[in-house]
């Protein structure tokens, strides 16, 4: 197995292990702010599910587990809303009914792909083996997911820097730095996605790059939230 492949497998394994640890920490601390940590936990769970699917596909084990195919195709629409509502909770600790509207694109994407998800494993394998180019719907959904996440990351950047006490609060300041780095990664990933459609498959698929990059971001964000829970709690004080 080439060194690059070993490194990617190691990143997947490490990412999932770290994600489980941070998920437990967020769950343990959820009472300090149920609104914010619940949404961040949802985003973390979605990231982990996407990464697990990509790991199975990268390991070429999808024939043995065909039901993982496209199982998480709708979940990237959970990333932006989960992160955004966590940041919103820094200044508004209580949720609103309208907050659920942020998850409407995820619900619509899930409904669209539900017929495929309900197919048999044999049908899913036949679909993959019969696909010799990137389907149009995959391209359109890929662009939609990228646009959604970019919009939320830019909105998070704007809101964090207008947060009262931004300079003096380690939680918001470090979260903003991680968010800026992730924004640059998203732009680079978008360039990779476009290159795949123009010149063909690359050595490392954009889906794998996305899974690794997304995991590093959400784990960094979650780690900051856990490490600075005292600042988070104090920011909610009247």
C-alpha positions as a Markdown table, in Angstrom:
| # | Residue | x | y | z |
|---|---|---|---|---|
| 1 | Unk | 0.0 | 0.0 | 0.0 |
| 2 | Unk | 1.5 | 3.4 | -1.0 |
| 3 | Unk | 2.6 | 5.8 | 1.7 |
| 4 | Unk | -0.1 | 8.3 | 0.7 |
| 5 | Unk | -2.8 | 5.7 | 1.0 |
| 6 | Unk | -1.6 | 4.7 | 4.4 |
| 7 | Unk | -1.6 | 8.3 | 5.5 |
| 8 | Unk | -5.1 | 8.9 | 4.3 |
| 9 | Unk | -6.4 | 5.7 | 6.1 |
| 10 | Unk | -4.6 | 6.9 | 9.3 |
| 11 | Unk | -6.3 | 10.3 | 9.0 |
| 12 | Unk | -9.7 | 8.7 | 8.6 |
| 13 | Unk | -9.1 | 6.4 | 11.6 |
| 14 | Unk | -7.7 | 9.3 | 13.8 |
| 15 | Unk | -10.5 | 11.6 | 12.7 |
| 16 | Unk | -13.3 | 9.2 | 13.7 |
| 17 | Unk | -11.6 | 8.4 | 17.0 |
| 18 | Unk | -11.2 | 12.1 | 17.8 |
| 19 | Unk | -14.7 | 12.8 | 16.6 |
| 20 | Unk | -16.2 | 10.2 | 19.0 |
| 21 | Unk | -14.2 | 11.7 | 21.9 |
| 22 | Unk | -15.3 | 15.2 | 21.2 |
| 23 | Unk | -18.9 | 14.1 | 20.7 |
| 24 | Unk | -18.8 | 12.6 | 24.2 |
| 25 | Unk | -17.4 | 15.9 | 25.6 |
| 26 | Unk | -20.0 | 18.0 | 23.8 |
| 27 | Unk | -22.7 | 15.7 | 25.1 |
| 28 | Unk | -21.4 | 15.9 | 28.6 |
| 29 | Unk | -21.3 | 19.7 | 28.5 |
| 30 | Unk | -24.6 | 20.1 | 26.7 |
| 31 | Unk | -26.4 | 21.4 | 29.7 |
| 32 | Unk | -24.2 | 24.5 | 29.8 |
| 33 | Unk | -26.0 | 25.6 | 26.6 |
| 34 | Unk | -28.3 | 23.0 | 25.0 |
| 35 | Unk | -29.1 | 25.3 | 22.1 |
| 36 | Unk | -25.6 | 25.9 | 20.9 |
| 37 | Unk | -24.0 | 22.6 | 21.8 |
| 38 | Unk | -26.9 | 20.5 | 20.4 |
| 39 | Unk | -26.5 | 22.1 | 17.0 |
| 40 | Unk | -22.7 | 21.8 | 17.1 |
| 41 | Unk | -23.1 | 18.1 | 18.1 |
| 42 | Unk | -25.4 | 17.6 | 15.1 |
| 43 | Unk | -22.9 | 19.1 | 12.7 |
| 44 | Unk | -20.1 | 16.9 | 14.2 |
| 45 | Unk | -22.2 | 13.8 | 13.9 |
| 46 | Unk | -22.9 | 14.6 | 10.2 |
| 47 | Unk | -19.2 | 15.2 | 9.5 |
| 48 | Unk | -18.4 | 11.8 | 11.1 |
| 49 | Unk | -21.0 | 10.0 | 9.0 |
| 50 | Unk | -19.8 | 11.6 | 5.8 |
| 51 | Unk | -16.2 | 10.7 | 6.7 |
| 52 | Unk | -17.1 | 7.1 | 7.5 |
| 53 | Unk | -18.8 | 6.7 | 4.1 |
| 54 | Unk | -15.8 | 8.2 | 2.3 |
| 55 | Unk | -13.5 | 5.9 | 4.2 |
| 56 | Unk | -15.5 | 2.8 | 3.1 |
| 57 | Unk | -15.5 | 4.0 | -0.5 |
| 58 | Unk | -11.8 | 4.9 | -0.4 |
| 59 | Unk | -11.0 | 1.5 | 1.0 |
| 60 | Unk | -12.9 | 0.0 | -2.0 |
| 61 | Unk | -15.2 | -1.8 | 0.5 |
| 62 | Unk | -18.4 | -0.4 | -0.8 |
| 63 | Unk | -19.3 | -3.7 | -2.6 |
| 64 | Unk | -19.4 | -5.4 | 0.8 |
| 65 | Unk | -21.4 | -2.5 | 2.3 |
| 66 | Unk | -23.4 | -1.1 | -0.6 |
| 67 | Unk | -25.9 | 0.7 | 1.6 |
| 68 | Unk | -23.3 | 3.3 | 2.5 |
| 69 | Unk | -23.4 | 4.6 | -1.1 |
| 70 | Unk | -24.9 | 8.1 | -1.1 |
| 71 | Unk | -26.2 | 7.5 | 2.5 |
| 72 | Unk | -24.8 | 10.8 | 3.5 |
| 73 | Unk | -25.2 | 12.7 | 0.3 |
| 74 | Unk | -27.7 | 15.1 | 2.0 |
| 75 | Unk | -25.8 | 15.6 | 5.2 |
| 76 | Unk | -23.4 | 18.4 | 4.1 |
| 77 | Unk | -26.5 | 20.6 | 4.2 |
| 78 | Unk | -26.4 | 20.1 | 8.0 |
| 79 | Unk | -22.8 | 21.5 | 8.4 |
| 80 | Unk | -23.5 | 25.2 | 7.8 |
| 81 | Unk | -26.7 | 25.4 | 9.9 |
| 82 | Unk | -25.2 | 23.5 | 12.8 |
| 83 | Unk | -22.1 | 25.7 | 12.9 |
| 84 | Unk | -24.1 | 28.9 | 12.4 |
| 85 | Unk | -26.6 | 28.2 | 15.1 |
| 86 | Unk | -23.7 | 27.4 | 17.5 |
| 87 | Unk | -22.2 | 30.8 | 16.8 |
| 88 | Unk | -25.7 | 32.5 | 17.1 |
| 89 | Unk | -26.0 | 30.8 | 20.6 |
| 90 | Unk | -23.0 | 32.8 | 21.8 |
| 91 | Unk | -25.2 | 35.9 | 21.9 |
| 92 | Unk | -28.7 | 34.3 | 21.9 |
| 93 | Unk | -28.8 | 31.3 | 24.2 |
| 94 | Unk | -32.4 | 30.3 | 23.4 |
| 95 | Unk | -33.5 | 28.8 | 20.1 |
| 96 | Unk | -36.4 | 30.0 | 18.0 |
| 97 | Unk | -38.9 | 28.0 | 16.0 |
| 98 | Unk | -37.6 | 29.7 | 12.8 |
| 99 | Unk | -34.2 | 28.2 | 13.4 |
| 100 | Unk | -35.5 | 24.9 | 12.0 |
| 101 | Unk | -35.7 | 26.6 | 8.6 |
| 102 | Unk | -31.9 | 26.4 | 8.3 |
| 103 | Unk | -32.3 | 22.6 | 8.0 |
| 104 | Unk | -34.9 | 22.8 | 5.2 |
| 105 | Unk | -32.3 | 22.2 | 2.4 |
| 106 | Unk | -31.1 | 19.1 | 4.2 |
| 107 | Unk | -34.7 | 17.8 | 4.5 |
| 108 | Unk | -35.3 | 18.5 | 0.8 |
| 109 | Unk | -32.1 | 16.7 | -0.3 |
| 110 | Unk | -32.9 | 13.7 | 1.9 |
| 111 | Unk | -36.4 | 13.5 | 0.3 |
| 112 | Unk | -34.9 | 13.7 | -3.2 |
| 113 | Unk | -32.4 | 10.9 | -2.6 |
| 114 | Unk | -34.8 | 8.7 | -0.5 |
| 115 | Unk | -35.8 | 6.5 | -3.5 |
| 116 | Unk | -32.2 | 5.7 | -4.1 |
| 117 | Unk | -31.5 | 5.0 | -0.4 |
| 118 | Unk | -34.4 | 2.6 | -0.3 |
| 119 | Unk | -33.0 | 0.5 | -3.2 |
| 120 | Unk | -31.5 | -2.9 | -2.6 |
| 121 | Unk | -27.8 | -3.3 | -2.3 |
| 122 | Unk | -27.6 | -5.1 | -5.6 |
| 123 | Unk | -29.3 | -2.1 | -7.3 |
| 124 | Unk | -26.9 | 0.3 | -5.8 |
| 125 | Unk | -23.9 | -1.7 | -6.9 |
| 126 | Unk | -25.3 | -1.9 | -10.4 |
| 127 | Unk | -25.8 | 1.9 | -10.4 |
| 128 | Unk | -22.2 | 2.5 | -9.5 |
| 129 | Unk | -20.8 | 0.0 | -12.0 |
| 130 | Unk | -23.1 | 1.5 | -14.7 |
| 131 | Unk | -21.9 | 5.1 | -14.1 |
| 132 | Unk | -18.9 | 6.0 | -16.2 |
| 133 | Unk | -19.0 | 9.8 | -15.7 |
| 134 | Unk | -20.0 | 12.2 | -13.0 |
| 135 | Unk | -23.8 | 12.4 | -13.0 |
| 136 | Unk | -25.3 | 15.8 | -13.6 |
| 137 | Unk | -27.3 | 15.7 | -10.4 |
| 138 | Unk | -24.0 | 15.0 | -8.5 |
| 139 | Unk | -22.5 | 18.1 | -10.0 |
| 140 | Unk | -25.5 | 20.2 | -9.2 |
| 141 | Unk | -25.8 | 19.0 | -5.7 |
| 142 | Unk | -22.0 | 19.4 | -5.2 |
| 143 | Unk | -22.3 | 23.1 | -6.3 |
| 144 | Unk | -25.3 | 23.6 | -4.1 |
| 145 | Unk | -23.5 | 22.1 | -1.0 |
| 146 | Unk | -20.4 | 24.2 | -1.7 |
| 147 | Unk | -22.5 | 27.4 | -2.1 |
| 148 | Unk | -24.4 | 26.6 | 1.1 |
| 149 | Unk | -21.3 | 26.0 | 3.2 |
| 150 | Unk | -19.4 | 29.0 | 1.7 |
| 151 | Unk | -22.4 | 31.2 | 2.5 |
| 152 | Unk | -22.6 | 30.0 | 6.1 |
| 153 | Unk | -18.8 | 30.2 | 6.7 |
| 154 | Unk | -18.8 | 33.8 | 5.4 |
| 155 | Unk | -21.8 | 34.7 | 7.5 |
| 156 | Unk | -20.1 | 33.1 | 10.6 |
| 157 | Unk | -17.0 | 35.2 | 9.9 |
| 158 | Unk | -19.1 | 38.4 | 9.7 |
| 159 | Unk | -21.0 | 37.6 | 12.9 |
| 160 | Unk | -18.0 | 36.5 | 15.0 |
| 161 | Unk | -16.2 | 39.8 | 14.3 |
| 162 | Unk | -19.2 | 41.7 | 15.5 |
| 163 | Unk | -19.5 | 39.7 | 18.7 |
| 164 | Unk | -19.3 | 41.9 | 21.8 |
| 165 | Unk | -15.9 | 41.4 | 23.4 |
| 166 | Unk | -14.5 | 39.6 | 20.4 |
| 167 | Unk | -10.9 | 40.6 | 21.0 |
| 168 | Unk | -10.9 | 39.6 | 24.6 |
| 169 | Unk | -12.8 | 36.3 | 24.3 |
| 170 | Unk | -10.5 | 33.3 | 23.4 |
| 171 | Unk | -13.5 | 31.2 | 22.3 |
| 172 | Unk | -14.8 | 33.6 | 19.6 |
| 173 | Unk | -11.3 | 34.8 | 18.6 |
| 174 | Unk | -9.9 | 31.3 | 18.1 |
| 175 | Unk | -13.1 | 30.0 | 16.4 |
| 176 | Unk | -12.8 | 33.0 | 14.0 |
| 177 | Unk | -9.2 | 32.0 | 13.1 |
| 178 | Unk | -10.3 | 28.4 | 12.4 |
| 179 | Unk | -13.2 | 29.6 | 10.4 |
| 180 | Unk | -10.9 | 31.8 | 8.2 |
| 181 | Unk | -8.6 | 28.9 | 7.5 |
| 182 | Unk | -11.5 | 26.7 | 6.6 |
| 183 | Unk | -12.8 | 29.4 | 4.2 |
| 184 | Unk | -9.5 | 29.3 | 2.4 |
| 185 | Unk | -9.7 | 25.5 | 2.3 |
| 186 | Unk | -13.2 | 25.6 | 0.8 |
| 187 | Unk | -12.1 | 27.9 | -2.0 |
| 188 | Unk | -9.2 | 25.5 | -2.8 |
| 189 | Unk | -11.6 | 22.6 | -2.6 |
| 190 | Unk | -13.9 | 24.3 | -5.0 |
| 191 | Unk | -11.0 | 24.7 | -7.5 |
| 192 | Unk | -10.3 | 21.0 | -7.1 |
| 193 | Unk | -14.0 | 20.2 | -7.8 |
| 194 | Unk | -13.9 | 22.3 | -10.9 |
| 195 | Unk | -10.7 | 20.7 | -12.1 |
| 196 | Unk | -12.2 | 17.2 | -11.7 |
| 197 | Unk | -14.9 | 18.2 | -14.1 |
| 198 | Unk | -12.5 | 19.7 | -16.6 |
| 199 | Unk | -9.5 | 17.3 | -16.7 |
| 200 | Unk | -11.0 | 14.2 | -15.1 |
| 201 | Unk | -10.3 | 12.3 | -11.8 |
| 202 | Unk | -7.3 | 13.4 | -9.7 |
| 203 | Unk | -5.0 | 11.3 | -7.6 |
| 204 | Unk | -7.0 | 12.1 | -4.5 |
| 205 | Unk | -10.7 | 12.6 | -5.2 |
| 206 | Unk | -12.2 | 15.9 | -4.0 |
| 207 | Unk | -14.7 | 13.9 | -1.9 |
| 208 | Unk | -11.8 | 12.5 | 0.1 |
| 209 | Unk | -10.1 | 15.9 | 0.4 |
| 210 | Unk | -13.4 | 17.3 | 1.6 |
| 211 | Unk | -14.0 | 14.6 | 4.2 |
| 212 | Unk | -10.5 | 15.1 | 5.6 |
| 213 | Unk | -10.7 | 18.9 | 5.6 |
| 214 | Unk | -14.2 | 19.1 | 7.0 |
| 215 | Unk | -13.2 | 16.7 | 9.8 |
| 216 | Unk | -10.2 | 18.8 | 10.8 |
| 217 | Unk | -12.3 | 21.9 | 10.8 |
| 218 | Unk | -15.2 | 20.6 | 12.9 |
| 219 | Unk | -12.9 | 18.8 | 15.3 |
| 220 | Unk | -10.9 | 22.0 | 15.8 |
| 221 | Unk | -14.2 | 24.0 | 16.3 |
| 222 | Unk | -15.5 | 21.4 | 18.7 |
| 223 | Unk | -12.2 | 21.3 | 20.6 |
| 224 | Unk | -12.2 | 25.1 | 21.0 |
| 225 | Unk | -15.8 | 24.9 | 22.3 |
| 226 | Unk | -15.0 | 22.2 | 24.8 |
| 227 | Unk | -11.7 | 23.8 | 26.0 |
| 228 | Unk | -13.3 | 27.3 | 26.4 |
| 229 | Unk | -16.7 | 26.2 | 27.8 |
| 230 | Unk | -16.1 | 28.7 | 30.8 |
| 231 | Unk | -15.9 | 31.6 | 28.4 |
| 232 | Unk | -18.9 | 30.2 | 26.5 |
| 233 | Unk | -20.9 | 30.0 | 29.7 |
| 234 | Unk | -19.8 | 33.5 | 30.8 |
| 235 | Unk | -20.8 | 34.9 | 27.4 |
| 236 | Unk | -24.4 | 33.8 | 28.2 |
| 237 | Unk | -24.5 | 35.6 | 31.5 |
| 238 | Unk | -27.1 | 38.5 | 31.7 |
